[in-house]
């Protein structure tokens, strides 16, 4: 069994600790289960209809959110990614909802509220499981996974071969030293092939 010669990191939210304990990392597709992209698409449509001339919508959020709902930004939301860079995973952990897509939902909701746009109770009720997350206690969580068997990894972030991704990290180690992985491997990610049991995860923050 081939073991990864460097640790990987995953940043998320304490909102999902229960799921990780029960199913492991990657054992539950929260995005699909909660229909996160469906809700975000509905909110995007509402914002497009009501804030078409509002600079708080059209100059930044609209573009990034359209990339998520169209799934054209490299990541497939719902998949689990691990990084050899603690810095990169740490940035993801700062999203208090543990997901770019879920965080974007509350970003759009805030924009709509701030611009006095009414969100129908029907829409909110249909996605109540997501709406309720707003009032739950949440904090960033950063996990380290050491000595991970390579067969837990499916591809690189953009479908690169896993071994090519591993070679990229090893070249960084050879050039800069093991302690510099986090700095120089910030653009390298791995997509998880199967769930990692919770007992293999170490909280480091």
C-alpha positions as CSV (number, residue, x, y, z in Angstrom):
1,X,0.0,0.0,0.0
2,X,1.5,3.3,-1.1
3,X,1.4,6.0,1.6
4,X,1.5,9.7,0.9
5,X,4.9,11.0,2.1
6,X,3.5,14.4,3.3
7,X,0.4,15.4,5.2
8,X,-2.8,16.9,3.7
9,X,-5.1,19.4,5.2
10,X,-8.8,20.1,5.1
11,X,-10.5,23.3,6.3
12,X,-14.2,23.2,7.2
13,X,-16.7,24.3,9.8
14,X,-17.7,22.9,13.2
15,X,-21.2,22.7,11.7
16,X,-20.2,19.5,10.1
17,X,-18.4,17.8,13.0
18,X,-21.3,15.5,13.7
19,X,-21.4,14.3,10.1
20,X,-17.6,13.7,10.1
21,X,-17.7,11.7,13.2
22,X,-20.6,9.6,11.9
23,X,-19.6,9.2,8.2
24,X,-16.0,10.3,7.9
25,X,-14.6,13.1,5.7
26,X,-16.3,12.8,2.4
27,X,-18.8,10.3,3.6
28,X,-21.7,12.6,3.2
29,X,-22.4,15.0,0.3
30,X,-23.9,18.0,2.2
31,X,-24.2,20.1,-0.9
32,X,-26.4,17.5,-2.7
33,X,-28.3,16.4,0.4
34,X,-29.3,20.0,1.3
35,X,-29.8,21.0,-2.4
36,X,-27.4,23.9,-1.8
37,X,-26.9,24.7,-5.5
38,X,-30.7,24.7,-6.1
39,X,-31.2,27.3,-3.4
40,X,-28.3,29.4,-4.5
41,X,-29.6,29.4,-8.1
42,X,-33.0,30.6,-6.9
43,X,-31.4,33.4,-4.9
44,X,-29.2,34.3,-7.9
45,X,-32.3,34.5,-10.1
46,X,-34.1,36.7,-7.6
47,X,-31.0,39.0,-7.3
48,X,-30.7,39.3,-11.1
49,X,-34.4,40.3,-11.3
50,X,-34.4,42.8,-8.5
51,X,-30.8,44.2,-8.4
52,X,-29.9,44.4,-12.1
53,X,-28.6,47.9,-11.7
54,X,-27.2,47.6,-8.2
55,X,-23.4,47.8,-8.0
56,X,-23.3,45.7,-4.8
57,X,-24.6,42.8,-6.8
58,X,-23.4,43.2,-10.4
59,X,-19.7,44.1,-9.8
60,X,-18.5,41.1,-7.7
61,X,-20.9,38.7,-6.1
62,X,-22.9,38.0,-9.3
63,X,-19.9,36.8,-11.2
64,X,-18.4,34.5,-8.5
65,X,-21.9,33.1,-7.7
66,X,-22.6,32.4,-11.4
67,X,-19.4,30.3,-11.5
68,X,-20.6,28.2,-8.6
69,X,-24.1,27.6,-9.9
70,X,-22.8,26.8,-13.4
71,X,-20.0,24.7,-11.9
72,X,-17.5,26.3,-14.3
73,X,-14.8,27.4,-11.8
74,X,-12.7,24.2,-11.6
75,X,-14.2,22.9,-8.4
76,X,-17.2,20.6,-8.4
77,X,-19.1,21.6,-5.3
78,X,-20.0,18.6,-3.2
79,X,-16.6,17.0,-3.9
80,X,-14.1,17.0,-1.0
81,X,-10.6,18.5,-1.6
82,X,-7.5,18.2,0.4
83,X,-4.4,20.4,0.2
84,X,-0.8,19.8,1.1
85,X,-0.7,23.5,2.0
86,X,-1.9,24.3,5.6
87,X,-2.3,27.9,4.4
88,X,-4.7,27.0,1.7
89,X,-6.8,24.7,3.9
90,X,-6.7,27.4,6.6
91,X,-8.3,29.9,4.3
92,X,-11.1,27.6,3.5
93,X,-11.7,27.0,7.2
94,X,-12.3,30.7,7.6
95,X,-15.6,30.3,5.7
96,X,-17.7,29.8,8.8
97,X,-20.2,27.7,6.9
98,X,-17.5,25.4,5.7
99,X,-18.5,25.6,2.1
100,X,-18.0,28.2,-0.6
101,X,-21.5,27.5,-2.0
102,X,-23.2,27.6,1.4
103,X,-21.3,30.8,2.4
104,X,-22.5,32.3,-0.9
105,X,-26.1,31.7,-0.1
106,X,-25.8,33.8,3.0
107,X,-23.9,36.4,1.1
108,X,-26.7,36.8,-1.4
109,X,-29.3,36.8,1.4
110,X,-27.5,39.6,3.1
111,X,-27.3,41.6,-0.1
112,X,-31.1,41.1,-0.7
113,X,-31.9,42.0,2.8
114,X,-29.7,45.1,2.8
115,X,-31.5,46.2,-0.4
116,X,-35.0,45.6,1.0
117,X,-35.7,42.8,-1.4
118,X,-38.4,40.4,0.0
119,X,-37.4,36.7,-0.1
120,X,-40.6,34.7,-0.2
121,X,-41.5,32.5,2.8
122,X,-42.1,29.7,0.4
123,X,-38.5,29.8,-0.9
124,X,-37.1,30.0,2.6
125,X,-39.3,27.2,3.8
126,X,-38.3,24.9,1.0
127,X,-34.7,25.3,2.0
128,X,-35.2,25.6,5.7
129,X,-32.4,23.1,6.6
130,X,-30.0,25.6,5.1
131,X,-31.6,28.7,6.4
132,X,-31.4,27.3,10.0
133,X,-27.6,27.2,9.7
134,X,-27.5,30.9,10.1
135,X,-28.4,30.7,13.8
136,X,-26.3,27.7,14.8
137,X,-23.0,28.1,16.6
138,X,-20.1,27.6,14.2
139,X,-16.3,28.1,14.1
140,X,-13.4,27.2,11.7
141,X,-11.9,23.7,12.0
142,X,-8.6,22.7,10.4
143,X,-7.8,19.0,10.0
144,X,-4.5,17.3,9.3
145,X,-4.3,13.9,7.7
146,X,-0.9,12.1,7.9
147,X,0.2,8.8,6.4
148,X,-2.8,8.7,4.1
149,X,-2.9,5.8,1.7
150,X,-2.7,7.1,-1.9
151,X,-5.8,5.1,-2.9
152,X,-7.9,7.6,-0.9
153,X,-7.2,10.2,-3.6
154,X,-9.0,10.2,-6.9
155,X,-7.4,13.0,-8.9
156,X,-5.9,16.5,-8.7
157,X,-8.2,19.5,-8.4
158,X,-8.7,19.7,-12.1
159,X,-8.6,16.0,-12.9
160,X,-4.8,15.8,-13.0
161,X,-3.4,12.4,-12.4
162,X,-2.8,11.8,-8.7
163,X,0.8,10.7,-9.2
164,X,1.5,13.9,-11.2
165,X,0.1,16.0,-8.3
166,X,2.3,14.0,-5.8
167,X,5.4,14.6,-8.0
168,X,4.7,18.4,-8.0
169,X,4.7,18.4,-4.2
170,X,7.8,16.2,-4.0
171,X,9.6,18.6,-6.3
172,X,8.7,21.5,-4.0
173,X,10.1,19.5,-1.1
174,X,13.3,18.8,-3.0
175,X,13.7,22.5,-3.9
176,X,12.5,24.3,-0.8
177,X,12.5,21.7,2.0
178,X,9.7,19.9,3.7
179,X,8.8,22.9,6.0
180,X,8.1,25.1,2.9
181,X,5.3,22.9,1.5
182,X,2.5,25.1,2.8
183,X,4.0,28.2,1.2
184,X,4.8,26.8,-2.2
185,X,2.0,24.2,-2.7
186,X,-0.9,26.6,-2.2
187,X,-2.3,26.0,-5.7
188,X,-2.1,22.2,-5.4
189,X,-5.2,20.2,-4.3
190,X,-6.3,16.6,-4.3
191,X,-9.9,15.3,-4.8
192,X,-11.0,12.6,-2.4
193,X,-11.9,9.2,-3.8
194,X,-13.5,7.7,-0.6
195,X,-14.4,8.8,2.9
196,X,-11.6,9.1,5.4
197,X,-12.6,7.7,8.9
198,X,-12.8,10.4,11.6
199,X,-10.1,8.7,13.7
200,X,-7.6,9.5,10.9
201,X,-8.2,13.2,11.2
202,X,-6.3,15.4,13.6
203,X,-7.6,18.8,14.6
204,X,-4.8,21.3,14.6
205,X,-6.5,24.6,15.4
